[in-house]
Amino acid sequence: MRIGISTWTRRLAGGVETYLGALVPALLERGHEVALLHEVDEPQDRARITVAGAVPHWDASSAGPAAALAGLEAWKPDVIFAQGLEDPQLEARVAAIAPAVLFAHAYRGTCISGTKTLAARGHATCERRLGWQCLLRYLPQRCGGLDPLTMTRLYMRESRRQDLLAQYSAVVMFSEHIRREYVRHGVALDRTHRLPCHVPSALAARRTRELGVLPSRIVFLGRMEALKGGQVLLEALPIVQASLRRPMNVVFAGDGRLRTAWEAQAVRLCATGTGPPVQFTGWLGPDDRTRLLGEADLLVVPSLWPEPFGLIGLEAAACGVPAVAFDVGGIGEWLHDGVNGHLAPADAPRAQHLASAIVRCLRDPSGHAALARGAVEIASRHSMPAHVTALLDVLSAAASSDSRVRTDDPAA
């Protein structure tokens, strides 16, 4: 089967690209042909997705959208596997080349800001379906920024993306949470497919640390943005340190707009003596991320928004590292309280709830060891071969039944 993959960037900018970096070699190993169309080739400081063997690719930012589309069309894919593009018009034109399947990594076409979060209500999750009524709520409920022009532009984009859902033969996702979201937005249940998740085989190396022998190490790994909750974790650290009364250190890996503010918050904690040492490493590549997890005692995922899934939790679990997270979005589909970590209630006071869950994980070596074993067992249920088999079933069905929505709009 000839599988054309469309995605925003060819660089390892985040979870989508990391996923493709693992998926493409697996597809090639099974004898399928793969090509890649990407919108941009950025950020320049990140490595490109690399695979063994020839994979044709077209960069719409350098060659131009028309040339990239022509290249993909001339390659004659049997099916398009779409990860979502920034430009809805380009996305529609790619999906018109062949039967297409969308991977719903997040909330595309279901929310103006894409966060499904009401900041005015303490970052409560929004359960509404995207529609014009959202324009009336966006500013009062602090769904995103405060610029009405930006709000209108984003609404038009997400409305177009919502319309595009009908163009896809199927929509796949990792979590039942996201599946419900897309069904609520009009995607027929039989066109949605929750795929088994995968854990990269490179994470086979397990942690060998024994809790209590060395300072306890807590890790945050992700984007440094407000909805990722790093500031709440920092607020929780003095409570954790006072409760555990043992040496510990914390590592923040990643980057983002709030990194400087979080670093300043950590410095203040250390200066007062109420918090443990906190190290900021910046963005890490796959090998360094695996090494960090192998040296961790606990992963904390303090996301305040409804995470679509949270694959980093399973990556940590494969290394034998339990996790703590707020019970939001799809988190509870991989983090089972008391089995591979602990869930914290998402309501206020958040820092106290998060600290309590962290302490429950780290308070005694035997309990932590049981959680570590549970993490490995949970991770063992997920593999790339099982994921690829399920995905290929969906792609094959789409390729064999051309159910694309036709349009007379030449711009679509």
C-alpha positions in Angstrom: 0.0 0.0 0.0 1.2 3.5 -0.8 0.6 5.7 2.2 1.0 9.5 1.9 1.4 11.2 5.3 0.7 14.8 5.7 1.9 16.7 8.7 2.9 20.2 9.9 6.7 19.8 10.1 9.4 17.3 9.3 11.3 18.4 12.4 11.0 16.7 15.8 8.9 19.6 17.2 6.7 17.5 19.5 4.7 14.4 20.1 3.2 14.1 16.6 6.6 14.1 14.9 8.1 11.7 17.5 5.2 9.4 16.7 5.9 9.6 12.9 9.5 9.0 13.5 8.6 5.6 15.0 5.7 4.9 12.7 7.3 5.4 9.3 10.1 2.8 9.8 7.5 0.3 11.1 5.4 0.8 8.0 8.4 0.4 5.7 9.4 -2.8 7.5 6.0 -4.3 6.6 6.6 -3.6 3.0 4.5 -0.5 2.5 5.6 2.6 0.6 5.5 5.9 2.4 5.8 9.5 1.3 5.6 12.7 3.4 4.1 16.1 2.7 4.9 18.8 5.3 3.9 22.4 5.6 7.2 23.7 7.1 10.7 22.7 8.0 11.0 24.2 11.4 12.0 24.8 14.2 15.5 24.8 12.7 17.2 23.8 16.0 15.4 20.4 16.1 16.5 17.3 14.3 14.5 16.0 11.3 12.4 12.9 11.3 14.9 10.3 10.0 14.2 6.9 8.6 16.3 4.2 6.8 15.5 4.0 3.1 14.1 6.4 0.6 11.0 8.3 1.6 9.9 10.9 -0.9 8.9 14.2 0.8 7.6 17.6 -0.3 8.0 20.8 1.7 5.1 23.2 1.0 7.1 26.1 2.5 10.0 25.9 0.1 8.6 24.3 -3.0 5.2 26.0 -2.6 1.9 24.4 -1.9 1.0 23.8 -5.6 4.3 22.0 -6.3 4.1 19.9 -3.1 0.5 18.9 -3.9 1.5 18.0 -7.5 4.4 15.9 -6.2 2.2 14.0 -3.8 -0.5 13.5 -6.4 2.0 12.3 -9.0 3.3 9.7 -6.5 -0.3 8.3 -6.5 -0.9 7.3 -2.9 -3.6 4.7 -2.2 -4.5 6.5 1.0 -3.6 9.7 2.9 -2.8 9.5 6.6 -3.3 13.1 7.8 -1.9 14.5 11.1 -3.5 17.9 10.6 -2.1 21.0 8.9 -2.2 24.6 9.9 -3.8 25.7 6.7 -7.3 24.1 6.4 -7.4 24.8 2.6 -4.1 23.0 2.1 -5.4 20.2 4.3 -8.6 19.9 2.2 -6.6 19.7 -1.0 -4.3 17.0 0.4 -7.3 15.0 1.5 -8.8 15.2 -1.9 -5.9 13.4 -3.6 -6.8 10.0 -2.2 -9.1 8.5 0.5 -7.9 10.1 3.7 -7.8 9.1 7.4 -7.3 11.8 10.1 -5.3 11.2 13.3 -7.1 13.3 16.0 -4.1 14.1 18.1 -5.9 16.9 19.9 -9.1 19.1 19.5 -8.8 20.2 15.9 -12.2 21.5 14.7 -13.8 21.3 18.1 -12.6 24.5 19.9 -11.7 28.0 18.9 -8.5 28.0 21.0 -7.9 24.2 20.8 -7.6 24.0 24.6 -11.2 23.0 25.6 -10.5 25.0 28.7 -12.3 27.9 30.5 -9.7 29.9 32.3 -12.4 32.1 34.0 -13.7 29.0 35.7 -10.3 27.9 37.0 -9.3 26.1 33.9 -12.5 24.0 33.9 -13.0 21.7 30.9 -15.4 23.0 28.3 -18.0 20.4 27.1 -19.6 22.5 24.4 -19.7 21.7 20.7 -18.0 24.3 18.5 -20.5 26.8 17.1 -21.2 30.5 16.8 -22.3 30.6 20.4 -18.7 30.1 21.3 -18.0 33.6 20.1 -20.2 34.9 22.8 -18.4 33.0 25.5 -14.8 33.2 24.3 -13.8 36.5 25.9 -16.0 36.3 29.1 -14.9 32.7 29.8 -11.3 33.3 28.9 -11.2 30.4 26.4 -8.1 31.9 24.9 -6.6 35.4 24.4 -8.3 38.7 24.7 -8.0 39.9 21.1 -11.5 39.8 19.3 -9.8 39.8 15.9 -7.7 36.8 16.8 -10.8 35.1 18.2 -12.7 35.6 14.9 -9.8 34.4 12.8 -9.4 31.3 14.9 -13.1 30.6 14.9 -13.1 30.7 11.1 -10.2 28.4 10.9 -11.6 25.9 13.4 -15.0 26.0 11.7 -13.4 25.1 8.4 -11.6 22.3 10.1 -14.9 21.1 11.5 -16.3 21.1 8.0 -13.3 19.1 6.8 -14.2 16.2 9.2 -16.8 15.0 6.6 -14.0 14.7 4.0 -12.2 11.9 6.0 -13.1 8.3 5.5 -12.2 7.7 9.2 -10.9 9.5 12.2 -8.4 7.6 14.5 -7.3 8.5 18.0 -5.6 7.1 21.1 -8.2 7.9 23.7 -11.9 7.3 24.3 -12.1 10.8 25.6 -11.1 12.2 22.1 -13.4 9.7 20.4 -16.4 11.1 22.4 -15.4 14.6 21.5 -15.4 13.9 17.7 -18.7 11.9 17.9 -20.2 14.9 19.7 -19.0 17.0 16.7 -20.9 14.9 14.2 -18.4 12.2 13.2 -20.3 8.9 13.0 -19.3 6.5 15.6 -18.5 3.8 13.0 -16.0 6.2 11.4 -14.0 6.6 14.6 -11.4 4.1 15.7 -9.6 4.1 19.0 -6.2 2.6 18.2 -4.0 0.8 20.7 -1.3 3.1 21.9 2.4 2.3 21.4 5.6 2.6 23.4 8.8 3.0 21.5 11.0 0.0 21.8 14.0 2.2 22.6 12.5 2.6 26.1 13.3 -1.0 27.0 16.0 0.1 29.5 14.5 0.2 32.9 15.4 2.3 35.9 17.7 0.6 38.4 17.4 3.2 41.2 16.2 2.2 44.6 13.9 4.7 46.3 15.6 6.2 49.3 19.2 5.3 48.5 19.7 8.4 46.4 17.8 11.7 46.6 14.3 11.2 45.1 14.1 12.6 41.6 10.9 14.0 40.2 10.7 14.8 36.5 8.5 17.2 34.5 8.8 16.6 30.7 6.9 18.7 28.3 6.0 22.2 26.9 6.4 25.0 29.3 3.1 26.7 28.9 0.5 27.7 31.5 -1.9 24.8 30.7 0.9 22.3 31.2 0.8 23.2 34.9 4.5 23.5 35.7 3.8 26.4 38.0 1.4 24.3 40.0 4.1 21.6 40.4 6.5 24.3 41.7 3.9 25.4 44.2 3.5 21.8 45.4 7.2 21.2 46.0 7.5 22.8 49.4 4.6 20.7 50.6 6.2 17.6 49.2 9.6 18.3 50.8 8.0 19.1 54.2 6.1 15.8 54.1 8.8 13.5 52.8 11.7 15.0 54.9 14.3 13.4 52.6 16.6 14.8 50.0 15.1 15.2 46.5 15.7 17.0 43.3 13.5 18.0 40.4 14.2 18.2 36.7 12.2 20.3 34.2 12.9 19.1 30.7 11.4 21.0 27.8 11.0 24.6 26.6 8.3 27.2 26.1 7.1 30.7 26.7 7.0 30.3 30.5 10.4 28.7 31.0 12.0 32.0 32.3 9.1 32.6 34.7 9.2 29.0 36.0 13.0 29.2 36.4 12.5 32.4 38.5 9.8 30.7 40.6 12.2 27.8 41.2 15.0 30.2 42.2 12.7 31.9 44.8 11.8 28.5 46.3 15.4 27.5 46.7 16.3 30.9 48.1 13.8 30.5 50.9 14.9 27.0 51.6 11.3 25.7 51.2 11.9 23.9 48.0 14.4 21.3 46.6 16.9 22.0 43.9 15.3 22.4 40.4 17.2 21.9 37.2 16.0 23.1 33.8 17.6 21.2 30.9 15.9 22.7 27.9 14.4 20.6 25.1 15.7 17.0 25.0 16.0 14.6 22.0 14.7 11.1 22.2 17.9 9.5 23.6 18.4 12.1 26.3 14.7 11.9 27.2 15.0 8.2 27.7 18.1 8.6 29.8 16.3 11.1 32.0 13.4 8.8 32.5 15.7 6.0 33.4 17.2 8.1 36.2 13.8 9.2 37.6 11.7 8.0 40.5 8.5 9.8 39.4 7.1 11.6 36.4 4.7 14.4 37.2 2.2 15.5 34.5 0.5 18.5 36.1 -1.6 19.4 33.0 -4.6 21.7 33.8 -6.2 21.3 30.4 -7.9 18.0 29.3 -4.9 16.2 27.8 -6.1 14.2 24.8 -4.1 11.3 26.1 -0.6 11.9 27.5 1.8 9.5 25.8 4.7 10.6 27.9 3.1 8.7 30.8 3.4 5.4 29.0 7.0 6.2 27.9 7.9 6.7 31.6 6.0 3.5 32.5 8.1 1.5 30.0 11.1 2.6 32.0 9.5 1.5 35.3 8.7 5.1 36.4 5.3 5.7 38.0 3.4 8.9 37.3 1.2 11.5 39.0 -1.2 13.7 37.1 -4.5 15.5 37.5 -7.5 13.5 36.5 -8.3 15.4 33.3 -9.1 14.4 29.7 -7.7 11.1 28.6 -5.1 10.8 31.5 -7.2 8.3 33.4 -7.1 5.9 30.4 -3.4 5.0 31.1 -2.9 6.2 34.7 -4.7 3.9 37.0 -4.7 5.2 40.6 -2.8 2.9 42.9 -1.5 0.7 40.1 1.1 2.7 38.1 0.9 6.0 40.0 -1.7 8.3 41.5 -4.3 10.7 40.2 -5.0 14.0 41.8 -8.4 15.8 41.7 -8.4 18.6 39.2 -10.3 21.0 41.4 -8.8 23.6 43.7 -6.6 23.6 45.8 -4.6 22.1 43.0 -1.1 22.4 44.5 -2.2 20.5 47.7 -3.9 17.8 45.7 -0.8 17.3 43.5 1.5 17.3 46.5 -0.6 14.7 48.2 -0.5 12.4 45.1 3.3 12.8 44.8 3.8 12.0 48.5 1.7 8.8 48.2 4.0 7.7 45.4 7.3 8.4 47.2 6.6 7.9 50.9 7.9 4.3 51.2 10.1 2.1 49.0 7.8 -0.9 49.0 4.8 1.0 47.8 6.9 2.8 45.2 8.3 -0.5 44.0 4.8 -1.9 43.5 3.9 1.2 41.5 7.0 0.7 39.3 6.0 -2.9 38.6 2.5 -1.7 37.8 4.0 0.8 35.4 5.9 -1.8 33.5 2.9 -4.0 33.3 0.7 -1.2 32.0 3.3 -0.3 29.4 3.7 -3.9 28.3 0.1 -3.8 27.0 1.1 -1.3 24.3 3.3 -2.0 21.4 4.1 -0.5 18.0 3.3 -3.8 16.2 -0.2 -3.9 17.6 -0.7 -0.2 16.8 0.5 -0.6 13.2 -1.7 -3.6 12.7 -4.8 -1.7 13.9 -3.9 1.4 11.9 -3.3 -0.6 8.7 -6.7 -2.1 9.0 -8.3 1.4 9.0 -6.0 2.6 6.2 -6.7 -0.4 4.0 -10.5 -0.1 4.5 -10.3 3.6 3.6 -8.2 2.8 0.5 -10.6 0.1 -0.7 -13.8 2.2 -0.3 -13.4 5.6 -1.8 -15.8 7.5 0.5 -14.4 11.0 0.0 -16.8 13.9 -0.1 -16.7 15.5 -3.5 -16.8 19.3 -3.9 -17.1 21.6 -6.9 -15.2 24.3 -5.0 -11.8 24.6 -6.7 -10.3 26.1 -3.6 -11.3 23.2 -1.4 
